[in-house]
Amino acid sequence: MAGPVLVVMAAGMGSRYGGLKQIEPVTEQGEIIIDFSLYDAMMAGFEDVVFIIKKEIEDDVRARVDCGAGKCLNVTYAFQELSGLPPGYSVPEGRVKPWGTCHAVLSAKGHIGGNFAVINADDYYGAQAYRIIYEELKTAKDGACYDYSMVGYRLANTLTEHGHVTRGVCRVGPDGGLSGVDERFKIMRRGGRVEYEDGGEWVEVPEDSFVSMNMWGFTPSFLTEIEEGFPAFLDAAMEENPLKAEYLLPTKIDELLKTGKAAVKVLPTDERWFGITYKEDKEQVMASVKAMKDKGLYPETLW
């Protein structure tokens, strides 16, 4: 794998959506959201893709990917297994929830040979986002600290009309670098403002704030960091919340920022994110991708 690798996190089931939303068709041709992401990634220059999935959905995912994008891209599969733990650790009785996004990326370690981008399978990121992160990853190289990046979306461009969302609101320094990520829950429009709930109170957040949509760029050092940090996470998880604790990308990145081990460039984009968070979102997503096809931004049939 000579160029940057695209890592697609597709192991999660959509609990709010109520099904396997990653393979829900959004066009009359039967295309799914990840088809558009893979098309945009291919046009940006990506050639190698690693899908992180659960073993039990392998057949469903392969049936949608291998006969489409798999004909044009080098697609491999990694499996996020609940039992994929370091020696000496075992799955707590009653645990069914995956171990989180850091664990997901770690499960793909054997398929990644260089710099890589990470995305969610069920999010539409836009063509520009892939172009800017691919160009960044072509030259990213660790120096005095790790050389990471993140595509930053404007909060207003990431909301749904059908409920609330959780977003990592970014603190960005004057140099354009990420200084921290504040996880905000239940973000939605209320009375003409964008607000989130905090302890029963509603707090306004500027709608032009940069947020993370889990589109990250990493050098291989990140794989080493999350692997070495996994036992410490598990020790705390087993003590505090053994059934639901998650080893999350934003949390680990925040830790590396605070210790000065990493620098994260925020790569701004004005692309509009969309995804199927709620069942009601599907109609809007279908209308959006059809409009883009009508404008000639995508061919009538992607693959």
C-alpha positions in Angstrom: 0.0 0.0 0.0 2.0 3.0 -1.3 -0.5 5.8 -0.8 -2.7 6.8 2.1 -5.3 4.1 3.2 -8.9 4.8 3.8 -10.3 3.1 6.9 -14.1 2.8 7.1 -15.7 2.1 10.5 -18.8 0.0 9.7 -19.1 -2.3 12.7 -21.8 -0.4 14.6 -25.5 -1.0 14.4 -27.7 2.1 14.3 -29.5 1.9 17.6 -31.5 5.2 17.1 -32.1 4.3 13.5 -33.2 0.8 14.4 -31.3 -1.3 11.9 -28.2 -1.8 9.8 -28.2 1.7 8.4 -24.8 1.4 6.7 -26.4 -0.7 3.9 -29.7 1.2 3.5 -30.1 2.1 -0.3 -30.4 5.9 -0.8 -30.8 5.9 -4.6 -33.1 4.2 -7.2 -30.0 2.4 -8.4 -29.6 0.8 -4.9 -26.5 2.7 -3.9 -25.7 3.3 -0.2 -24.1 6.3 1.5 -20.7 4.6 1.6 -20.8 4.2 -2.2 -20.6 8.0 -2.5 -17.8 8.2 0.1 -15.8 5.6 -1.8 -16.4 7.3 -5.1 -15.2 10.6 -3.7 -12.2 8.9 -2.1 -11.3 7.2 -5.3 -11.5 10.5 -7.2 -9.3 12.2 -4.6 -6.6 9.5 -5.1 -7.3 6.8 -2.5 -6.7 3.3 -3.9 -6.8 1.1 -0.8 -9.8 0.7 1.6 -10.1 -1.2 4.8 -13.6 -1.9 6.1 -14.0 -2.6 9.8 -17.1 -4.7 10.4 -18.5 -7.3 12.7 -18.2 -10.9 11.5 -21.9 -11.4 11.6 -22.6 -8.7 9.0 -19.8 -9.7 6.7 -22.0 -11.3 4.0 -24.4 -8.3 4.0 -21.6 -5.7 3.6 -19.6 -7.7 1.1 -22.8 -8.1 -1.0 -23.1 -4.4 -1.3 -19.4 -3.4 -1.6 -17.5 -6.1 -3.5 -19.7 -5.9 -6.6 -19.5 -2.1 -6.7 -16.6 -0.1 -5.3 -14.7 -3.4 -4.9 -14.3 -3.5 -8.7 -12.4 -0.2 -8.7 -10.7 -0.1 -5.3 -8.5 -2.5 -3.3 -11.0 -3.4 -0.5 -10.0 -5.6 2.5 -11.9 -6.4 5.7 -11.0 -6.3 9.3 -13.2 -7.5 12.1 -14.0 -5.7 15.4 -14.6 -8.5 17.8 -15.7 -8.0 21.4 -13.2 -10.6 22.5 -10.3 -8.8 20.7 -8.6 -7.9 24.0 -5.0 -7.9 25.2 -3.7 -11.0 27.0 -5.0 -11.2 30.6 -8.3 -9.5 29.9 -11.7 -11.1 29.2 -15.1 -9.8 28.2 -17.2 -8.9 31.3 -20.3 -11.0 31.7 -23.3 -9.3 30.0 -21.2 -7.0 27.8 -22.5 -6.8 24.2 -21.5 -3.2 23.2 -18.3 -2.9 21.1 -15.3 -1.3 22.7 -15.4 1.9 20.8 -13.8 3.6 17.8 -10.2 3.3 19.0 -10.7 -0.4 19.4 -12.3 -0.5 15.9 -9.2 1.2 14.3 -6.9 -1.0 16.3 -8.6 -4.1 14.8 -7.5 -2.9 11.3 -3.8 -2.5 12.3 -2.6 -5.5 10.3 -4.1 -3.9 7.1 -2.5 -0.5 7.4 1.0 0.1 6.2 1.3 3.9 6.3 -0.6 7.1 6.7 -4.4 6.6 6.9 -7.7 8.4 7.1 -10.6 7.2 9.2 -14.3 7.8 8.4 -17.7 6.5 9.5 -19.5 4.3 7.0 -22.9 6.0 7.4 -21.8 9.6 7.0 -21.7 11.6 3.8 -18.6 13.9 3.9 -18.5 15.5 0.5 -15.9 15.4 -2.3 -13.8 18.3 -1.0 -13.2 16.6 2.3 -11.5 13.6 0.7 -9.4 15.8 -1.5 -8.0 17.9 1.4 -7.3 15.0 3.7 -5.7 12.9 0.9 -3.4 15.8 0.1 -2.5 16.2 3.8 -1.8 12.6 4.3 0.5 12.4 1.2 3.1 14.4 3.1 2.2 13.9 6.8 5.2 12.9 8.8 5.9 12.8 12.5 8.5 15.2 13.8 8.8 16.6 17.3 5.2 15.5 17.8 2.8 13.4 15.9 1.5 14.9 12.6 -2.3 14.3 12.6 -5.2 16.1 11.0 -9.0 16.4 11.1 -11.5 17.7 8.6 -13.5 20.4 10.4 -17.2 20.9 9.6 -19.3 23.9 10.5 -21.8 22.8 13.1 -24.7 24.3 11.1 -23.9 22.0 8.2 -24.1 18.9 10.4 -27.6 19.1 12.0 -30.6 17.0 11.3 -34.2 18.3 11.2 -35.5 15.2 12.9 -34.0 15.2 16.4 -30.8 16.0 18.3 -27.3 15.0 17.6 -24.0 14.6 19.6 -21.0 16.5 18.2 -17.4 17.0 19.2 -17.1 20.8 19.2 -13.6 21.7 18.5 -11.4 24.3 20.1 -9.1 25.7 17.4 -6.0 27.8 18.1 -4.8 30.8 16.1 -2.5 28.5 14.1 -5.4 26.4 12.9 -4.4 23.6 15.1 -6.8 21.6 17.3 -6.4 22.4 21.0 -9.3 20.2 22.3 -12.6 18.6 21.6 -15.7 19.2 23.8 -18.3 16.5 23.5 -21.8 18.1 23.4 -25.0 16.1 23.7 -28.5 16.8 22.4 -27.5 19.5 20.0 -30.4 20.9 18.0 -32.0 24.1 16.7 -34.3 25.7 19.3 -36.0 29.0 18.6 -33.6 30.1 15.9 -30.5 29.2 17.9 -28.3 26.1 18.0 -28.2 24.8 21.6 -27.2 21.7 23.6 -28.5 20.4 26.9 -26.2 20.6 29.9 -27.6 19.4 33.2 -31.1 20.4 32.3 -30.1 23.8 31.0 -29.9 24.7 27.3 -26.7 26.4 26.3 -26.1 28.2 22.9 -23.2 27.1 20.8 -22.1 29.2 17.7 -23.4 27.5 14.6 -20.2 28.3 12.7 -18.1 26.3 15.3 -15.9 23.6 13.9 -17.0 20.1 14.8 -15.5 16.7 14.3 -17.4 14.2 12.2 -14.9 11.5 12.8 -12.9 12.2 9.6 -9.3 11.9 10.9 -5.9 11.7 9.3 -3.2 9.7 11.1 0.4 8.5 10.8 1.1 4.9 11.9 2.2 6.2 15.4 -1.5 6.5 16.3 -1.9 2.7 16.0 1.0 2.3 18.5 -0.6 4.8 20.9 -4.0 3.3 20.9 -2.5 -0.2 21.3 -0.3 0.8 24.2 -3.2 2.7 25.8 -5.8 0.0 25.6 -4.9 -1.8 28.8 -5.1 1.4 30.9 -8.5 2.0 29.3 -9.7 -1.5 30.1 -8.5 -1.2 33.7 -10.6 1.9 34.3 -13.5 0.5 32.3 -13.7 -2.7 34.3 -13.8 -0.7 37.5 -16.2 2.1 36.5 -18.4 0.9 33.6 -17.7 -2.6 32.4 -20.8 -3.0 30.2 -20.7 0.3 28.3 -17.4 2.1 28.5 -15.9 2.9 25.1 -12.4 3.6 24.0 -13.1 6.6 21.7 -11.0 8.5 19.1 -11.7 12.0 20.3 -10.9 11.1 23.9 -7.5 9.6 22.9 -6.7 12.5 20.6 -7.5 14.9 23.4 -5.2 13.0 25.7 -2.3 13.2 23.1 -2.9 16.9 22.7 -2.8 17.6 26.4 0.4 15.7 26.8 2.0 17.5 23.8 2.6 14.3 22.0 0.5 15.2 19.0 -0.5 18.2 16.9 -3.7 18.0 14.9 -4.3 20.3 11.9 -7.9 21.3 11.4 -8.7 21.2 7.7 -11.7 23.4 7.1 -14.5 22.4 4.7 -17.8 24.0 3.9 -19.2 20.7 2.7 -22.6 19.8 4.1 -22.6 16.6 6.1 -25.6 14.3 6.1 -26.4 10.9 7.3 -29.2 8.7 8.5 -29.3 9.2 12.2 -33.1 8.8 12.4 -35.4 6.9 10.0 -37.0 10.3 9.0 -33.6 11.4 7.7 -33.6 8.9 4.8 -36.0 10.8 2.6 -33.9 14.0 2.9 -30.7 12.0 2.1 -32.3 10.5 -0.9 -33.4 13.9 -2.2 -29.9 15.3 -1.6 -28.0 12.6 -3.5 -30.5 12.8 -6.4 -30.0 16.5 -6.6 -26.3 16.1 -6.8 -26.7 13.5 -9.6 -29.0 15.8 -11.4 -26.3 18.6 -11.2 -23.7 16.2 -12.7 -21.7 16.0 -9.5 -22.0 12.2 -9.7 -22.7 9.8 -12.6 -26.1 8.3 -12.8 -24.7 4.9 -11.7 -21.5 5.2 -9.6 -20.0 1.8 -10.3 
